[in-house]
Amino acid sequence: MHTYTALIDNIFFDLDHTLWDFQKNSEETLSELFGVSSLAEKNIEFRHFFQTYNHINDSLWQEYRDGKIGKTQLRKVRFSRTLQSFGIKDEHLVEYFNEGYIRESPLKKNLIPGTTQLLEELQERGYRMHIITNGFTEVQYTKLERTGLRKFFQEIITSDAVGANKPDPKIFSHALQAAGAKRNKSIMVGDHLIADIIGARRSGLRQGYFNPERLSHNEKITLEFAELPEFGKLIETIR
């Protein structure tokens, strides 16, 4: 291993949608649960069910980031609202999907393409790497262990453990302190423009915006890339 001498020495990664393929893992889990549920007999297509769930889940996660709802409410309401969209009010079915999803989803191992290669390269260069996630503690640790990613990270910072969600400056300050990192020598890498990128910028960190869909915006960002391997090259340009 050789020590890298660039300006940045600590890299903070988001987990879901940035390293762990949330969309693919979620779809696989719900497809399995859907297939053995009573919904398969009600002429409901899984694709329609999954699209409806995604829309509702995304909206609820925004409310969670804004501090409007808590962990328990998010988990239960996302499935009750999804089922109600199809005219179904069945608490047993809500619990079936809720418990099954919480149990099975974190066990999935699909990663964003290039994840392991990038982390191996950055580790070899001597960067100290950490996670800052709005996900729930027990779930995120399971994902990291199951995928073999835990070995790459020193500090795992979760919003429910800190009591603040990205983009709140509190979670970034907590992460910096836990990692013993300096703001001007740290970078936050994530896919969410507001939570990860603007949140990091307001907290004095450099930003690496993973933007695979090449969404347009007017923000001034340190680095932006559409594929993870690009970050390994771009980080060398920071001075």
PASEBA-1860 file (N, C-alpha, C; in nm, 3 decimals):
! residues 239
1> MHTYTALI> 0.085/-0.120/0.000/0.000/0.000/0.000/0.088/0.125/0.000 ~ 0.049/0.224/-0.079/0.123/0.349/-0.077/0.031/0.460/-0.030 ~ 0.086/0.559/0.036/0.006/0.670/0.088/-0.019/0.771/-0.022 ~ -0.143/0.811/-0.037/-0.178/0.907/-0.140/-0.164/1.048/-0.083 ~ -0.111/1.140/-0.159/-0.075/1.271/-0.105/-0.164/1.385/-0.153 ~ -0.281/1.353/-0.208/-0.371/1.458/-0.254/-0.432/1.533/-0.136 ~ -0.506/1.638/-0.168/-0.567/1.721/-0.064/-0.665/1.641/0.022 ~ -0.742/1.553/-0.039/-0.844/1.476/0.032/-0.783/1.353/0.099
9> DNIFFDLD> -0.819/1.330/0.225/-0.772/1.208/0.290/-0.886/1.124/0.349 ~ -1.006/1.184/0.363/-1.121/1.110/0.414/-1.237/1.119/0.315 ~ -1.293/1.004/0.281/-1.406/0.998/0.188/-1.526/0.941/0.261 ~ -1.636/1.016/0.259/-1.761/0.972/0.321/-1.858/0.932/0.209 ~ -1.903/0.808/0.211/-1.994/0.758/0.109/-2.136/0.744/0.163 ~ -2.232/0.777/0.078/-2.370/0.735/0.101/-2.374/0.586/0.067 ~ -2.476/0.514/0.115/-2.483/0.370/0.087/-2.589/0.336/-0.018 ~ -2.716/0.361/0.013/-2.824/0.324/-0.079/-2.823/0.410/-0.205
17> HTLWDFQK> -2.834/0.346/-0.319/-2.835/0.410/-0.451/-2.697/0.457/-0.496 ~ -2.600/0.457/-0.405/-2.464/0.500/-0.440/-2.371/0.380/-0.451 ~ -2.376/0.292/-0.352/-2.295/0.169/-0.354/-2.385/0.046/-0.360 ~ -2.484/0.041/-0.272/-2.579/-0.071/-0.265/-2.694/-0.040/-0.359 ~ -2.721/-0.131/-0.454/-2.822/-0.106/-0.556/-2.962/-0.121/-0.498 ~ -3.010/-0.013/-0.438/-3.138/-0.013/-0.369/-3.252/-0.053/-0.462 ~ -3.254/0.001/-0.581/-3.364/-0.025/-0.674/-3.372/-0.173/-0.712 ~ -3.260/-0.229/-0.749/-3.258/-0.369/-0.792/-3.288/-0.463/-0.676
25> NSEETLSE> -3.230/-0.435/-0.561/-3.252/-0.521/-0.444/-3.396/-0.513/-0.395 ~ -3.451/-0.393/-0.400/-3.590/-0.374/-0.359/-3.684/-0.448/-0.453 ~ -3.659/-0.436/-0.582/-3.745/-0.502/-0.681/-3.739/-0.654/-0.666 ~ -3.621/-0.708/-0.645/-3.608/-0.853/-0.627/-3.685/-0.901/-0.505 ~ -3.672/-0.828/-0.395/-3.738/-0.866/-0.271/-3.890/-0.862/-0.286 ~ -3.941/-0.751/-0.339/-4.086/-0.737/-0.352/-4.143/-0.833/-0.455 ~ -4.067/-0.865/-0.558/-4.113/-0.962/-0.658/-4.132/-1.099/-0.593 ~ -4.039/-1.136/-0.507/-4.050/-1.265/-0.438/-4.169/-1.266/-0.342
33> LFGVSSLA> -4.187/-1.158/-0.267/-4.299/-1.150/-0.173/-4.433/-1.146/-0.247 ~ -4.435/-1.071/-0.356/-4.557/-1.058/-0.436/-4.599/-1.193/-0.494 ~ -4.501/-1.269/-0.539/-4.528/-1.394/-0.608/-4.599/-1.499/-0.524 ~ -4.578/-1.494/-0.393/-4.641/-1.594/-0.306/-4.752/-1.533/-0.220 ~ -4.792/-1.410/-0.254/-4.900/-1.344/-0.181/-5.032/-1.362/-0.256 ~ -5.139/-1.318/-0.193/-5.271/-1.328/-0.256/-5.288/-1.228/-0.370 ~ -5.196/-1.131/-0.381/-5.208/-1.030/-0.487/-5.195/-1.091/-0.625 ~ -5.119/-1.198/-0.634/-5.099/-1.263/-0.764/-5.230/-1.318/-0.819
41> EKNIEFRH> -5.328/-1.336/-0.732/-5.457/-1.392/-0.774/-5.562/-1.283/-0.798 ~ -5.524/-1.157/-0.780/-5.621/-1.047/-0.791/-5.604/-0.968/-0.921 ~ -5.538/-1.028/-1.019/-5.516/-0.962/-1.149/-5.440/-0.830/-1.136 ~ -5.351/-0.824/-1.037/-5.265/-0.706/-1.021/-5.128/-0.742/-1.077 ~ -5.078/-0.661/-1.168/-4.947/-0.686/-1.227/-4.838/-0.637/-1.133 ~ -4.733/-0.716/-1.120/-4.625/-0.677/-1.030/-4.562/-0.545/-1.071 ~ -4.544/-0.523/-1.201/-4.481/-0.399/-1.246/-4.559/-0.277/-1.198 ~ -4.691/-0.284/-1.207/-4.775/-0.174/-1.160/-4.763/-0.159/-1.008
49> FFQTYNHI> -4.763/-0.271/-0.939/-4.749/-0.271/-0.793/-4.617/-0.207/-0.752 ~ -4.509/-0.245/-0.819/-4.377/-0.195/-0.784/-4.363/-0.046/-0.813 ~ -4.417/-0.001/-0.925/-4.413/0.141/-0.958/-4.490/0.224/-0.856 ~ -4.606/0.173/-0.816/-4.687/0.242/-0.716/-4.614/0.250/-0.583 ~ -4.555/0.138/-0.544/-4.478/0.133/-0.419/-4.362/0.232/-0.423 ~ -4.289/0.236/-0.532/-4.174/0.326/-0.544/-4.214/0.471/-0.527 ~ -4.323/0.509/-0.590/-4.371/0.648/-0.581/-4.405/0.683/-0.436 ~ -4.477/0.595/-0.370/-4.517/0.618/-0.231/-4.395/0.616/-0.139
57> NDSLWQEY> -4.308/0.520/-0.158/-4.189/0.506/-0.073/-4.097/0.628/-0.086 ~ -4.077/0.676/-0.208/-3.992/0.794/-0.229/-4.048/0.916/-0.157 ~ -4.180/0.931/-0.164/-4.246/1.044/-0.098/-4.230/1.036/0.053 ~ -4.245/0.916/0.108/-4.233/0.898/0.252/-4.089/0.917/0.300 ~ -3.992/0.874/0.219/-3.852/0.895/0.257/-3.819/1.044/0.260 ~ -3.881/1.122/0.171/-3.860/1.267/0.175/-3.916/1.324/0.305 ~ -4.031/1.275/0.346/-4.089/1.320/0.473/-3.999/1.279/0.590 ~ -3.939/1.161/0.580/-3.848/1.115/0.685/-3.724/1.204/0.692
65> RDGKIGKT> -3.666/1.237/0.575/-3.549/1.325/0.572/-3.582/1.462/0.631 ~ -3.707/1.506/0.609/-3.750/1.637/0.659/-3.791/1.632/0.806 ~ -3.787/1.513/0.865/-3.823/1.499/1.006/-3.972/1.501/1.034 ~ -4.054/1.480/0.930/-4.199/1.485/0.947/-4.258/1.353/0.996 ~ -4.191/1.243/0.966/-4.236/1.112/1.013/-4.116/1.035/1.067 ~ -4.144/0.931/1.144/-4.038/0.850/1.202/-4.021/0.717/1.131 ~ -3.927/0.640/1.181/-3.891/0.511/1.124/-4.008/0.413/1.118 ~ -4.078/0.397/1.230/-4.188/0.301/1.237/-4.301/0.338/1.141
73> QLRKVRFS> -4.335/0.467/1.138/-4.443/0.512/1.051/-4.408/0.492/0.905 ~ -4.284/0.523/0.868/-4.241/0.506/0.730/-4.257/0.360/0.687 ~ -4.209/0.270/0.771/-4.210/0.129/0.736/-4.351/0.074/0.716 ~ -4.442/0.114/0.800/-4.577/0.058/0.793/-4.663/0.126/0.687 ~ -4.654/0.258/0.681/-4.743/0.334/0.592/-4.713/0.307/0.445 ~ -4.587/0.282/0.409/-4.554/0.263/0.267/-4.630/0.146/0.206 ~ -4.652/0.040/0.285/-4.724/-0.075/0.230/-4.875/-0.060/0.243 ~ -4.921/0.003/0.349/-5.066/0.023/0.363/-5.116/0.115/0.252
81> RTLQSFGI> -5.041/0.221/0.220/-5.082/0.312/0.113/-5.074/0.245/-0.024 ~ -4.972/0.163/-0.043/-4.958/0.093/-0.171/-5.077/0.001/-0.193 ~ -5.112/-0.077/-0.093/-5.224/-0.170/-0.106/-5.357/-0.095/-0.122 ~ -5.371/0.016/-0.050/-5.494/0.095/-0.062/-5.510/0.151/-0.202 ~ -5.399/0.174/-0.271/-5.405/0.223/-0.409/-5.473/0.123/-0.501 ~ -5.472/-0.004/-0.459/-5.537/-0.109/-0.537/-5.670/-0.152/-0.473 ~ -5.720/-0.067/-0.382/-5.847/-0.095/-0.318/-5.842/-0.205/-0.214 ~ -5.723/-0.229/-0.158/-5.706/-0.338/-0.061/-5.676/-0.282/0.078
89> KDEHLVEY> -5.759/-0.317/0.174/-5.735/-0.282/0.314/-5.726/-0.411/0.393 ~ -5.604/-0.454/0.418/-5.581/-0.583/0.482/-5.456/-0.571/0.570 ~ -5.476/-0.558/0.701/-5.364/-0.539/0.792/-5.268/-0.657/0.792 ~ -5.321/-0.777/0.773/-5.234/-0.895/0.769/-5.142/-0.890/0.648 ~ -5.195/-0.842/0.536/-5.115/-0.832/0.415/-5.010/-0.721/0.429 ~ -5.049/-0.613/0.496/-4.954/-0.504/0.523/-4.837/-0.557/0.605 ~ -4.867/-0.633/0.709/-4.763/-0.689/0.795/-4.678/-0.790/0.720 ~ -4.742/-0.866/0.632/-4.668/-0.965/0.553/-4.560/-0.897/0.469
97> FNEGYIRE> -4.599/-0.791/0.399/-4.503/-0.720/0.315/-4.401/-0.644/0.400 ~ -4.447/-0.580/0.505/-4.358/-0.502/0.590/-4.250/-0.590/0.654 ~ -4.293/-0.697/0.718/-4.198/-0.785/0.786/-4.109/-0.859/0.686 ~ -4.168/-0.902/0.575/-4.090/-0.973/0.475/-3.985/-0.885/0.410 ~ -4.023/-0.761/0.383/-3.930/-0.668/0.319/-3.814/-0.634/0.413 ~ -3.845/-0.605/0.538/-3.742/-0.571/0.636/-3.647/-0.689/0.657 ~ -3.701/-0.809/0.652/-3.620/-0.930/0.675/-3.533/-0.964/0.554 ~ -3.590/-0.958/0.435/-3.522/-1.010/0.316/-3.440/-0.908/0.238
105> SPLKKNLI> -3.487/-0.785/0.231/-3.419/-0.685/0.148/-3.272/-0.663/0.186 ~ -3.239/-0.649/0.315/-3.098/-0.624/0.351/-3.005/-0.740/0.318 ~ -3.061/-0.856/0.289/-2.979/-0.973/0.258/-2.935/-0.977/0.112 ~ -2.995/-0.892/0.030/-2.961/-0.887/-0.112/-2.821/-0.829/-0.132 ~ -2.755/-0.874/-0.238/-2.614/-0.839/-0.255/-2.582/-0.760/-0.382 ~ -2.684/-0.713/-0.453/-2.658/-0.638/-0.575/-2.596/-0.502/-0.543 ~ -2.485/-0.472/-0.609/-2.415/-0.345/-0.589/-2.419/-0.264/-0.718 ~ -2.404/-0.133/-0.704/-2.390/-0.047/-0.821/-2.263/-0.089/-0.895
113> PGTTQLLE> -2.268/-0.103/-1.027/-2.149/-0.146/-1.103/-2.024/-0.064/-1.071 ~ -1.916/-0.134/-1.044/-1.789/-0.068/-1.017/-1.761/-0.043/-0.870 ~ -1.856/-0.077/-0.782/-1.841/-0.047/-0.639/-1.717/-0.110/-0.578 ~ -1.706/-0.241/-0.586/-1.595/-0.310/-0.521/-1.460/-0.268/-0.577 ~ -1.452/-0.256/-0.708/-1.327/-0.214/-0.771/-1.284/-0.076/-0.724 ~ -1.380/0.017/-0.718/-1.349/0.153/-0.674/-1.299/0.154/-0.530 ~ -1.369/0.084/-0.442/-1.331/0.083/-0.301/-1.194/0.019/-0.280 ~ -1.166/-0.086/-0.355/-1.035/-0.150/-0.345/-0.924/-0.054/-0.388
121> ELQERGYR> -0.947/0.019/-0.496/-0.847/0.113/-0.546/-0.824/0.226/-0.446 ~ -0.932/0.280/-0.392/-0.919/0.390/-0.297/-0.851/0.345/-0.168 ~ -0.883/0.224/-0.125/-0.819/0.169/-0.005/-0.670/0.150/-0.029 ~ -0.635/0.102/-0.146/-0.495/0.080/-0.181/-0.417/0.211/-0.182 ~ -0.483/0.319/-0.219/-0.417/0.450/-0.223/-0.403/0.512/-0.084 ~ -0.467/0.453/0.014/-0.451/0.501/0.151/-0.559/0.594/0.201 ~ -0.667/0.608/0.126/-0.778/0.691/0.173/-0.849/0.623/0.289 ~ -0.895/0.703/0.384/-0.979/0.653/0.492/-1.124/0.673/0.448
129> MHIITNGF> -1.203/0.567/0.454/-1.340/0.572/0.402/-1.443/0.542/0.510 ~ -1.558/0.608/0.498/-1.664/0.598/0.597/-1.800/0.602/0.526 ~ -1.904/0.569/0.601/-2.041/0.574/0.549/-2.121/0.677/0.629 ~ -2.199/0.759/0.557/-2.301/0.843/0.621/-2.432/0.811/0.550 ~ -2.527/0.757/0.624/-2.651/0.711/0.561/-2.774/0.752/0.641 ~ -2.880/0.781/0.569/-3.010/0.808/0.632/-3.086/0.678/0.657 ~ -3.026/0.567/0.620/-3.089/0.437/0.642/-3.084/0.399/0.789 ~ -3.156/0.293/0.823/-3.167/0.250/0.962/-3.048/0.162/1.002
137> TEVQYTKL> -2.998/0.181/1.123/-2.873/0.121/1.168/-2.864/-0.029/1.145 ~ -2.960/-0.105/1.197/-2.950/-0.251/1.189/-2.955/-0.299/1.045 ~ -3.033/-0.230/0.963/-3.046/-0.268/0.822/-2.918/-0.239/0.745 ~ -2.860/-0.122/0.768/-2.741/-0.083/0.693/-2.619/-0.169/0.729 ~ -2.606/-0.204/0.855/-2.496/-0.293/0.894/-2.510/-0.430/0.828 ~ -2.634/-0.478/0.820/-2.658/-0.608/0.755/-2.617/-0.602/0.608 ~ -2.654/-0.495/0.539/-2.618/-0.479/0.399/-2.466/-0.481/0.381 ~ -2.397/-0.407/0.465/-2.251/-0.398/0.454/-2.184/-0.533/0.480
145> ERTGLRKF> -2.235/-0.606/0.577/-2.177/-0.737/0.608/-2.206/-0.838/0.497 ~ -2.330/-0.841/0.450/-2.370/-0.939/0.349/-2.298/-0.919/0.216 ~ -2.272/-0.795/0.181/-2.207/-0.766/0.053/-2.055/-0.770/0.061 ~ -2.002/-0.781/0.182/-1.857/-0.781/0.198/-1.795/-0.643/0.194 ~ -1.877/-0.538/0.206/-1.826/-0.401/0.199/-1.778/-0.347/0.334 ~ -1.817/-0.413/0.441/-1.786/-0.358/0.575/-1.636/-0.335/0.594 ~ -1.553/-0.420/0.537/-1.408/-0.413/0.557/-1.346/-0.285/0.502 ~ -1.417/-0.216/0.413/-1.361/-0.096/0.352/-1.379/0.030/0.438
153> FQEIITSD> -1.470/0.025/0.535/-1.510/0.147/0.605/-1.474/0.145/0.753 ~ -1.429/0.261/0.798/-1.391/0.273/0.939/-1.509/0.316/1.025 ~ -1.575/0.424/0.988/-1.690/0.473/1.066/-1.818/0.456/0.986 ~ -1.922/0.404/1.051/-2.054/0.389/0.990/-2.148/0.481/1.067 ~ -2.189/0.588/1.003/-2.274/0.688/1.068/-2.415/0.677/1.012 ~ -2.512/0.646/1.099/-2.651/0.634/1.055/-2.735/0.745/1.118 ~ -2.835/0.787/1.045/-2.916/0.900/1.091/-2.993/0.870/1.218 ~ -3.044/0.747/1.231/-3.123/0.719/1.352/-3.035/0.708/1.476
161> AVGANKPD> -2.907/0.673/1.458/-2.815/0.669/1.572/-2.775/0.809/1.615 ~ -2.760/0.899/1.517/-2.719/1.036/1.546/-2.838/1.121/1.590 ~ -2.956/1.090/1.536/-3.074/1.171/1.566/-3.090/1.288/1.472 ~ -3.027/1.279/1.355/-3.037/1.384/1.254/-3.017/1.321/1.117 ~ -3.094/1.367/1.019/-3.085/1.314/0.883/-3.006/1.409/0.793 ~ -2.934/1.353/0.696/-2.881/1.439/0.591/-2.999/1.510/0.525 ~ -2.994/1.638/0.497/-2.877/1.726/0.491/-2.848/1.807/0.618 ~ -2.903/1.770/0.731/-2.879/1.842/0.856/-2.728/1.846/0.886
169> PKIFSHAL> -2.673/1.963/0.912/-2.529/1.975/0.942/-2.485/1.890/1.061 ~ -2.579/1.857/1.150/-2.543/1.780/1.269/-2.483/1.644/1.234 ~ -2.540/1.578/1.133/-2.491/1.444/1.101/-2.353/1.450/1.035 ~ -2.327/1.556/0.958/-2.195/1.571/0.897/-2.091/1.606/1.003 ~ -2.128/1.692/1.097/-2.035/1.728/1.205/-2.003/1.607/1.291 ~ -2.106/1.528/1.319/-2.086/1.406/1.397/-1.991/1.311/1.324 ~ -2.011/1.295/1.195/-1.928/1.205/1.115/-1.783/1.250/1.113 ~ -1.761/1.379/1.094/-1.625/1.432/1.092/-1.555/1.410/1.225
177> QAAGAKRN> -1.627/1.433/1.333/-1.569/1.414/1.465/-1.537/1.267/1.491 ~ -1.630/1.179/1.454/-1.610/1.035/1.475/-1.490/0.984/1.396 ~ -1.472/1.039/1.276/-1.364/0.994/1.188/-1.232/1.065/1.216 ~ -1.237/1.171/1.296/-1.117/1.250/1.319/-1.071/1.319/1.192 ~ -1.170/1.362/1.112/-1.141/1.420/0.980/-1.160/1.571/0.980 ~ -1.086/1.638/0.893/-1.099/1.782/0.875/-1.193/1.810/0.759 ~ -1.275/1.912/0.775/-1.374/1.945/0.672/-1.310/1.970/0.536 ~ -1.203/2.048/0.535/-1.143/2.087/0.407/-1.059/1.976/0.343
185> KSIMVGDH> -1.048/1.862/0.412/-0.974/1.749/0.355/-1.066/1.627/0.340 ~ -1.197/1.654/0.339/-1.295/1.546/0.329/-1.390/1.570/0.213 ~ -1.443/1.461/0.159/-1.540/1.470/0.050/-1.655/1.374/0.077 ~ -1.776/1.418/0.045/-1.896/1.335/0.058/-1.938/1.290/-0.081 ~ -1.957/1.160/-0.097/-1.998/1.103/-0.225/-2.138/1.045/-0.212 ~ -2.230/1.090/-0.296/-2.366/1.039/-0.289/-2.447/1.073/-0.412 ~ -2.566/1.014/-0.420/-2.651/1.031/-0.538/-2.762/1.133/-0.519 ~ -2.784/1.178/-0.395/-2.895/1.269/-0.368/-2.845/1.413/-0.364
193> LIADIIGA> -2.894/1.495/-0.457/-2.843/1.631/-0.472/-2.860/1.714/-0.345 ~ -2.974/1.703/-0.280/-2.999/1.784/-0.161/-2.936/1.722/-0.037 ~ -2.972/1.597/-0.008/-2.926/1.533/0.115/-2.774/1.516/0.119 ~ -2.716/1.465/0.012/-2.573/1.436/0.011/-2.487/1.556/-0.030 ~ -2.523/1.617/-0.141/-2.434/1.715/-0.203/-2.449/1.855/-0.143 ~ -2.569/1.907/-0.144/-2.590/2.040/-0.086/-2.567/2.034/0.065 ~ -2.609/1.924/0.127/-2.584/1.907/0.271/-2.436/1.910/0.303 ~ -2.356/1.840/0.224/-2.212/1.836/0.247/-2.149/1.973/0.223
201> RRSGLRQG> -2.192/2.040/0.116/-2.135/2.171/0.084/-2.162/2.272/0.195 ~ -2.283/2.270/0.247/-2.318/2.362/0.356/-2.240/2.332/0.483 ~ -2.191/2.209/0.493/-2.115/2.168/0.612/-1.964/2.180/0.590 ~ -1.924/2.233/0.476/-1.783/2.259/0.452/-1.704/2.145/0.391 ~ -1.772/2.041/0.343/-1.704/1.929/0.279/-1.705/1.946/0.128 ~ -1.606/1.887/0.062/-1.611/1.877/-0.084/-1.722/1.779/-0.119 ~ -1.765/1.780/-0.245/-1.877/1.696/-0.285/-1.846/1.617/-0.411 ~ -1.887/1.489/-0.411/-1.877/1.404/-0.529/-2.017/1.356/-0.563
209> YFNPERLS> -2.075/1.414/-0.667/-2.214/1.385/-0.703/-2.221/1.269/-0.801 ~ -2.272/1.155/-0.755/-2.294/1.040/-0.841/-2.428/1.060/-0.909 ~ -2.424/1.091/-1.038/-2.544/1.129/-1.112/-2.560/1.040/-1.235 ~ -2.596/0.912/-1.214/-2.602/0.817/-1.326/-2.706/0.852/-1.432 ~ -2.810/0.924/-1.394/-2.913/0.962/-1.491/-2.884/1.098/-1.555 ~ -2.772/1.157/-1.516/-2.730/1.286/-1.570/-2.841/1.392/-1.557 ~ -2.898/1.400/-1.438/-3.003/1.497/-1.411/-2.946/1.638/-1.416 ~ -3.019/1.730/-1.476/-2.971/1.867/-1.487/-2.991/1.942/-1.356
217> HNEKITLE> -2.903/2.037/-1.329/-2.912/2.118/-1.207/-2.825/2.241/-1.227 ~ -2.834/2.334/-1.133/-2.756/2.458/-1.141/-2.661/2.473/-1.022 ~ -2.632/2.362/-0.956/-2.547/2.367/-0.837/-2.399/2.364/-0.874 ~ -2.319/2.432/-0.795/-2.174/2.427/-0.811/-2.122/2.313/-0.725 ~ -2.067/2.211/-0.790/-2.028/2.088/-0.722/-1.881/2.058/-0.750 ~ -1.811/2.006/-0.651/-1.668/1.978/-0.666/-1.642/1.879/-0.779 ~ -1.709/1.763/-0.772/-1.694/1.659/-0.874/-1.831/1.602/-0.909 ~ -1.848/1.566/-1.035/-1.973/1.502/-1.078/-1.939/1.392/-1.178
225> FAELPEFG> -2.006/1.279/-1.164/-1.975/1.165/-1.249/-2.098/1.076/-1.262 ~ -2.106/1.003/-1.374/-2.221/0.917/-1.402/-2.193/0.770/-1.373 ~ -2.066/0.734/-1.361/-2.027/0.596/-1.330/-1.926/0.599/-1.217 ~ -1.937/0.504/-1.125/-1.851/0.505/-1.006/-1.701/0.506/-1.037 ~ -1.653/0.426/-1.133/-1.508/0.425/-1.159/-1.451/0.563/-1.193 ~ -1.536/0.652/-1.246/-1.490/0.787/-1.280/-1.439/0.861/-1.157 ~ -1.502/0.835/-1.043/-1.465/0.906/-0.921/-1.320/0.880/-0.883 ~ -1.275/0.757/-0.905/-1.137/0.722/-0.871/-1.035/0.806/-0.946
233> KLIETIR> -1.071/0.849/-1.066/-0.982/0.935/-1.145/-1.000/1.081/-1.108 ~ -1.125/1.122/-1.091/-1.154/1.263/-1.064/-1.100/1.311/-0.930 ~ -1.098/1.224/-0.830/-1.053/1.267/-0.698/-0.907/1.313/-0.701 ~ -0.832/1.262/-0.798/-0.692/1.302/-0.810/-0.677/1.445/-0.861 ~ -0.785/1.502/-0.916/-0.777/1.637/-0.972/-0.804/1.745/-0.868 ~ -0.849/1.707/-0.749/-0.881/1.806/-0.646/-0.752/1.864/-0.589 ~ -0.743/1.995/-0.590/-0.626/2.063/-0.536/-0.669/2.178/-0.445
END
